[in-house]
Amino acid sequence: MAPRYPRDFRGHGPTPPDAQWPGGAKIAVSIVLNYEEGGENCLLHGDAQSEAFLSDIAGAQPWPGQRHWNMESIYDYGARAGFWRLHRLFTGRDIPVTIYGVATALARAPEQVAAMQAAGWEIASHGLKWVEHRDMPEEEERRQIAEAIRLHTEVTGSRPTGWYTGRCSLNTVRLTAEQGLDWISDTYDDDLPYWLEAGDRDQLVIPYTLEANDMRFATAPGYITGEQFFQYLKDSFDVLYAEGQAGAAKMFSIGLHCRLIGRPGKIAGLMRFLDYAQSHEGVWFPRRIDIADHWRKAHPHKRFERPSQMDRARFVARFGSIFEHSPWIAERAYELELGPAHDSAAGLHNALARMFRSATAAERMGVLRAHPDLAGKLAQAKRLTEESTAEQASAALDALTDAERAAFEALNAEYTAKHGFPFIIAVRDNTKASILAAFRARIANDTETEFATACKQVERIAELRLKDILP
């Protein structure tokens, strides 16, 4: 295979789907509560150092070989006080949440787990332990994922429906997609769910957030007051709600932590936001499993043959005729750094056009001369390519009167004699009358101008052909 680029910059593209949330909701507000207390780095948990991430200790550093009493105490606050404050808040407002539960933390929190379940909250997996995975060997991470699912099932009584690691490795998304989960969330790349093709499995991804997230109380730049958190949530809500009113409903994820937002001065901002959001019509507060169930029904995945995943022979066979009788353009484009962004009509057209534009003048002239005359002898003899036949028919060039055919034949002869290549125009952008008008006008141009114009028209024809076969 030629070099391939794995990152997906296209996503849903320029016209994302309308989410079609239940009841015509204009926005889906997904509230996530991370339960990590008791799963963090700690010598008591078999780790080599204390935790240093996401606490109110400024500039915290791991303590190798030592327990960090202050750090443990802050995490303990999340379990002892913060969780219950949040539980009262959400159950009092009848707002369901999704728990990102670290399996070892859940195992140390039986009363909190019982309260989550009694409230009807979704308990998704947040991994086996709340530790970094970036340097973890792939097989060890796979083992820990399996163990997290086993322990989660043992502690809660059911297998997790979704997954979010957070402190993930390059392998995490692929490894969790192997597990047959309803959704995974270790991405931050969209305002809507999307499908990921993981081998034979179509995996639903529900992107998460690191900015509409109370972790910013513990990172820089971040929030200092609950009011700042409220304002950011409100501004995000307002933009997404307006998009929903315009017919492009989105999802708004909010990330919370018991030991952070559970503090009185911070939770006040969250309470203000909930007051604000609940004052609007058409606001849906789903668990992430509810989003997954809806998306699977409303927007089921549809696979198609992706250019970036084709071998050379298939790629050239499929796209070698996009530029008329010039498969060398597809052969060269195959060697580019293609990726998901090129699995659309616009993306692949860019790759093919790059090869056409970077070709020599003689090579581009060969492409121009490969095009047939409009309504010429090849058309009459039914010897055009399938694409050219359909294109000429779209402007009724296959149904000319004798006078019209004579006019085209005369113009073809005059144009080719002057410029050395056939008259080329994207007929699907035109009518029979506008084609004749352009024909007569462009004959008067100098050949350099016409060469450039014809090349642009060749690119446009290729674009239209690709739109017939790719998203």
C-alpha positions in Angstrom: 0.0 0.0 0.0 1.0 3.6 -0.6 1.3 5.8 2.4 -2.0 6.4 4.1 -3.0 9.0 6.7 -5.3 7.7 9.4 -6.7 10.9 11.0 -10.2 11.8 9.8 -10.6 15.6 9.2 -13.8 15.2 7.3 -16.2 13.6 9.7 -19.8 14.4 8.8 -18.6 16.8 6.2 -20.1 20.2 5.3 -23.7 19.1 5.8 -23.9 17.1 9.0 -27.1 15.1 9.6 -29.9 16.5 11.7 -29.8 14.4 14.8 -33.6 14.1 14.9 -33.6 13.9 18.7 -36.7 12.4 20.3 -39.7 14.7 20.6 -38.1 17.2 18.2 -35.5 18.3 20.8 -33.2 21.1 19.7 -30.3 19.9 21.8 -29.2 16.8 23.7 -27.4 17.7 26.9 -25.3 14.6 28.0 -24.1 15.0 31.6 -21.3 12.7 32.6 -20.1 12.2 36.1 -16.6 10.6 36.4 -16.3 8.3 39.4 -12.6 7.9 40.0 -12.2 8.1 43.7 -10.4 4.9 44.9 -9.1 4.1 41.5 -6.4 6.7 41.3 -2.6 6.2 41.7 -1.9 5.2 45.3 0.5 2.8 47.0 -2.6 1.2 48.6 -3.6 0.2 45.0 -0.3 -1.3 44.1 1.0 1.8 42.3 4.6 3.1 42.7 3.6 6.7 43.4 0.8 8.9 44.5 -1.7 10.6 42.3 -1.0 14.1 40.9 -3.8 14.7 38.4 -7.0 16.7 38.7 -7.1 17.9 42.3 -7.1 21.3 44.1 -3.4 21.0 45.0 -1.7 23.5 42.7 1.3 22.1 40.9 0.9 18.6 42.4 3.6 16.1 41.6 3.7 12.3 42.2 5.4 11.2 45.3 7.4 8.0 44.4 7.2 5.4 47.0 5.0 7.4 49.4 1.3 7.9 50.1 0.2 11.6 49.7 -2.2 12.1 52.5 -3.5 15.5 51.2 -4.1 14.1 47.7 -5.9 11.0 49.1 -8.0 13.3 51.3 -9.1 15.4 48.4 -10.1 12.3 46.4 -11.9 11.0 49.5 -14.0 14.2 49.5 -15.4 13.3 46.1 -16.7 9.9 47.4 -17.8 11.1 50.9 -19.4 14.4 50.1 -19.2 15.5 46.5 -20.9 12.4 45.1 -23.9 12.7 47.4 -24.3 16.4 46.7 -24.4 15.7 43.0 -26.7 12.7 43.5 -29.2 15.0 45.4 -28.9 17.6 42.7 -29.6 15.4 39.7 -32.2 13.1 41.3 -34.0 16.2 42.6 -34.3 17.6 39.1 -35.0 14.2 37.5 -32.0 14.5 35.3 -30.3 11.1 34.4 -26.6 11.0 34.0 -24.0 8.6 32.7 -21.3 7.5 35.2 -17.8 7.0 33.9 -16.9 4.5 36.6 -13.3 3.3 37.2 -13.9 -0.4 37.9 -11.6 -0.5 41.0 -13.2 2.7 42.3 -16.7 1.2 41.9 -15.6 -1.9 43.8 -14.7 0.3 46.7 -18.0 2.2 46.7 -20.9 -0.1 47.2 -23.3 2.5 48.6 -22.5 4.9 45.7 -23.1 2.2 43.2 -26.4 1.3 44.8 -27.5 4.9 44.6 -26.4 5.2 40.9 -28.5 2.2 40.1 -31.5 3.3 42.1 -31.5 6.6 40.2 -31.5 4.7 36.9 -28.2 6.1 35.9 -26.0 4.5 33.2 -22.8 3.1 34.6 -20.2 3.0 31.8 -16.6 1.8 32.2 -13.8 4.3 32.9 -11.2 1.6 32.8 -9.7 -0.7 35.4 -7.7 2.1 37.2 -7.4 5.9 36.9 -3.9 5.8 35.5 -2.0 6.8 32.4 -2.1 4.3 29.5 0.1 6.1 27.0 3.2 3.9 27.6 1.3 0.7 28.3 2.1 -2.2 26.0 -0.8 -3.1 23.8 -1.3 -6.6 25.2 -1.3 -5.2 28.8 -3.9 -2.6 27.9 -6.0 -5.3 26.3 -5.7 -7.4 29.4 -6.7 -4.5 31.6 -9.7 -3.6 29.4 -10.9 -7.2 29.7 -10.3 -7.2 33.5 -12.2 -3.9 33.8 -15.2 -5.3 32.1 -15.1 -8.5 34.2 -14.8 -6.5 37.5 -17.4 -3.9 36.4 -19.9 -6.8 35.7 -19.1 -8.4 39.0 -19.6 -5.2 41.0 -22.6 -3.7 39.2 -24.4 -6.9 38.1 -24.3 -6.1 34.4 -21.7 -5.5 31.6 -20.8 -1.9 30.8 -22.7 -0.4 27.9 -20.0 2.2 27.0 -16.4 3.1 27.6 -14.2 6.1 28.3 -10.6 5.7 29.4 -9.5 9.3 29.4 -5.8 8.9 30.0 -5.6 6.8 26.9 -3.0 5.4 24.6 -2.9 5.4 20.8 -4.4 1.9 20.9 -7.3 2.6 23.3 -10.0 3.3 20.8 -9.1 0.3 18.6 -8.9 -2.0 21.6 -12.2 -0.9 23.1 -13.9 -1.2 19.8 -13.0 -4.9 19.9 -15.2 -5.3 23.0 -18.7 -5.1 21.5 -19.8 -2.1 23.5 -22.8 0.0 22.5 -20.6 3.2 22.4 -17.1 4.4 23.1 -16.1 8.0 23.9 -12.3 8.4 23.8 -12.6 11.2 21.2 -13.3 14.9 21.3 -13.7 15.5 17.6 -17.4 16.3 16.9 -20.7 17.6 18.2 -22.5 14.5 17.0 -22.1 10.8 17.3 -20.5 9.0 14.4 -19.7 5.4 13.2 -16.2 3.9 13.2 -15.5 0.9 11.1 -13.4 -1.4 13.3 -12.7 -4.5 11.2 -16.1 -6.2 10.6 -17.7 -4.2 13.4 -19.5 -0.9 13.1 -18.6 0.9 16.4 -20.6 3.9 17.5 -18.5 6.8 18.9 -20.1 9.5 21.1 -17.4 12.2 21.4 -16.7 13.7 24.8 -15.4 17.0 26.0 -12.4 18.4 27.9 -13.5 22.1 27.8 -17.1 22.0 29.0 -15.6 20.0 31.8 -15.0 20.9 35.5 -11.5 19.5 35.1 -10.7 23.1 34.1 -11.0 24.0 37.8 -7.8 22.0 38.2 -5.9 22.9 35.1 -4.6 26.1 33.5 -6.0 28.0 31.8 -9.2 27.2 33.7 -12.1 28.2 35.8 -11.7 30.0 39.1 -15.3 30.5 40.1 -18.6 28.7 39.6 -19.8 31.7 37.7 -17.1 31.2 35.0 -18.1 27.6 34.6 -21.8 28.6 34.3 -21.0 31.2 31.6 -19.0 28.8 29.5 -21.8 26.2 29.7 -24.4 28.8 28.9 -22.5 30.2 25.9 -22.0 26.6 24.5 -25.7 25.8 25.1 -26.9 29.0 23.4 -24.9 28.3 20.2 -25.9 24.7 20.0 -29.5 25.4 20.8 -29.6 28.0 18.0 -28.2 25.5 15.6 -31.0 23.1 16.7 -33.6 25.7 16.1 -32.2 26.1 12.6 -32.7 22.4 11.9 -29.2 21.1 12.7 -29.6 19.7 16.3 -26.4 18.8 18.1 -25.2 17.1 21.3 -23.7 19.0 24.2 -21.5 16.9 26.5 -20.6 18.2 30.0 -17.9 16.4 32.1 -18.0 16.5 35.9 -15.9 15.0 38.7 -17.2 14.3 42.3 -14.1 15.9 44.0 -14.2 19.0 41.8 -17.8 20.2 41.0 -18.9 18.5 44.2 -17.5 21.5 46.2 -20.1 24.0 47.2 -18.5 27.0 45.5 -18.2 25.2 42.2 -21.5 23.4 42.1 -23.3 26.7 42.3 -22.3 27.4 38.7 -23.6 24.0 37.6 -26.9 24.7 39.4 -27.3 28.0 37.6 -26.7 26.3 34.3 -29.3 23.6 35.0 -31.8 26.3 35.9 -31.0 28.0 32.6 -31.1 24.9 30.4 -34.3 23.6 32.0 -36.0 26.9 31.3 -35.9 26.2 27.5 -38.3 24.1 25.5 -36.9 21.2 23.5 -34.0 20.2 25.7 -33.3 16.5 26.1 -31.2 15.2 29.0 -30.3 11.7 27.9 -27.8 9.1 29.2 -25.2 8.2 26.6 -26.9 4.8 26.1 -30.1 6.7 25.2 -28.1 8.7 22.6 -26.6 5.4 21.3 -30.0 3.7 21.0 -31.5 6.7 19.2 -28.5 7.1 16.8 -28.5 3.5 15.9 -32.2 3.6 14.9 -32.2 7.1 13.3 -28.8 7.0 11.6 -27.7 3.4 11.0 -24.3 3.0 9.5 -23.9 2.4 5.8 -20.6 1.1 4.6 -19.2 1.9 1.2 -16.0 1.1 -0.7 -13.5 3.6 0.5 -10.8 4.9 -1.9 -8.2 5.2 0.8 -8.6 1.5 1.6 -8.4 0.1 -2.0 -5.4 -1.7 -3.4 -3.8 -0.2 -6.5 -5.6 -2.3 -9.0 -9.0 -1.6 -7.6 -8.3 2.1 -7.2 -7.2 2.5 -10.8 -10.1 0.3 -12.1 -12.6 2.4 -10.2 -11.2 5.9 -10.9 -9.1 5.5 -13.9 -11.8 6.9 -16.2 -12.7 9.9 -14.1 -10.3 11.9 -16.3 -11.3 10.8 -19.8 -9.1 7.9 -21.0 -6.3 8.9 -18.6 -5.8 6.2 -16.0 -2.3 7.5 -15.3 -3.9 10.3 -13.2 -5.4 7.7 -10.8 -2.2 5.7 -10.8 -0.3 8.8 -9.5 -3.0 9.8 -7.1 -2.8 6.4 -5.5 0.7 7.2 -4.3 -0.4 10.3 -2.4 -1.0 10.3 1.4 -4.6 9.4 1.1 -6.8 9.1 4.1 -10.5 9.3 5.3 -10.6 12.9 4.0 -10.2 11.4 0.5 -13.1 9.0 0.8 -15.5 11.7 -0.4 -16.1 13.1 -3.8 -14.5 16.4 -2.9 -11.6 14.7 -1.2 -10.7 12.3 -4.0 -11.3 15.0 -6.6 -8.6 17.1 -4.9 -6.2 14.2 -5.1 -6.9 13.5 -8.8 -6.8 17.2 -9.7 -3.5 17.6 -8.0 -2.0 15.0 -10.3 -3.6 16.6 -13.4 -2.4 20.1 -12.4 1.2 18.9 -11.7 1.5 17.0 -15.0 3.4 18.4 -17.9 1.7 20.6 -20.5 2.0 17.8 -23.0 0.3 15.3 -20.6 -2.5 17.7 -19.9 -2.9 18.3 -23.6 -3.2 14.5 -24.0 -6.1 14.5 -21.5 -7.9 17.3 -23.5 -7.4 15.5 -26.7 -8.8 12.3 -25.1 -12.2 14.0 -24.8 -14.7 13.5 -27.6 -16.2 16.2 -29.7 -19.6 17.3 -28.5 -22.3 15.6 -30.5 -19.6 14.4 -32.8 -19.0 11.3 -34.9 -18.1 9.1 -31.9 -21.4 10.0 -30.2 -23.3 9.2 -33.4 -21.5 5.9 -33.6 -22.3 5.2 -29.9 -18.6 4.8 -29.2 -18.4 7.2 -26.2 -17.4 6.1 -22.7 -20.4 5.4 -20.5 -19.7 8.7 -18.6 -19.5 10.8 -21.7 -22.7 9.2 -23.1 -24.7 10.1 -20.0 -23.2 13.6 -19.8 -24.1 14.5 -23.4 -27.5 13.0 -23.0 -28.1 15.2 -19.9 -28.0 18.2 -22.2 -30.0 16.5 -24.9 -27.0 16.4 -27.2 -28.1 12.9 -28.3 -31.3 14.3 -29.7 -30.3 17.2 -32.0 -32.2 18.4 -35.0 -30.4 18.2 -38.3 -29.7 22.0 -38.1 -28.3 21.7 -34.6 -26.1 18.8 -35.5 -24.7 20.7 -38.5 -24.0 23.7 -36.2 -22.1 21.5 -33.7 -20.1 19.8 -36.5 -19.0 23.1 -37.9 -18.1 24.6 -34.5 -16.2 21.4 -33.6 -14.1 21.6 -36.8 -13.4 25.3 -36.4 -12.5 25.1 -32.7 -10.2 22.1 -33.1 -8.5 23.6 -36.2 -7.7 26.8 -34.2 -6.8 25.3 -30.8 -5.6 21.8 -31.4 -8.0 20.1 -29.0 -11.7 19.5 -28.7 -14.1 22.0 -27.2 -14.7 20.9 -23.6 -17.4 22.0 -21.2 -19.1 20.4 -18.3 -22.4 19.8 -20.1 -24.2 18.9 -16.9 -23.8 22.5 -15.7 -25.4 23.7 -19.0 -28.2 23.5 -21.4 -28.0 22.9 -25.1 -28.4 26.7 -25.7 -25.8 27.8 -23.2 -23.3 25.2 -24.6 -23.8 26.6 -28.1 -23.4 30.1 -26.8 -20.2 29.2 -24.9 -18.9 27.4 -28.0 -19.3 30.5 -30.2 -17.8 32.8 -27.6 -14.7 30.7 -26.7 -13.6 30.1 -30.3 -12.4 33.7 -30.3 -10.1 33.2 -27.3 -6.4 32.7 -27.8 -5.2 29.1 -27.4 -3.4 29.8 -24.1 -6.6 31.1 -22.5 -8.6 28.2 -24.0 -6.1 25.7 -22.7 -6.5 27.0 -19.2 -10.3 27.1 -19.6 -10.5 23.6 -21.0 -8.4 22.3 -18.1 -10.8 23.8 -15.6 -13.7 22.2 -17.4 -12.0 18.9 -17.3 -11.6 19.2 -13.5 -15.3 20.1 -13.2 -16.3 17.1 -15.3 -14.2 14.9 -13.0 -15.8 16.4 -9.9 -19.3 15.7 -11.2 -18.4 12.1 -12.1 -17.1 11.5 -8.6 -20.2 12.9 -7.0 -22.2 10.2 -8.8 -20.3 7.5 -6.9 -18.9 8.8 -3.6 -20.4 10.7 -0.7 
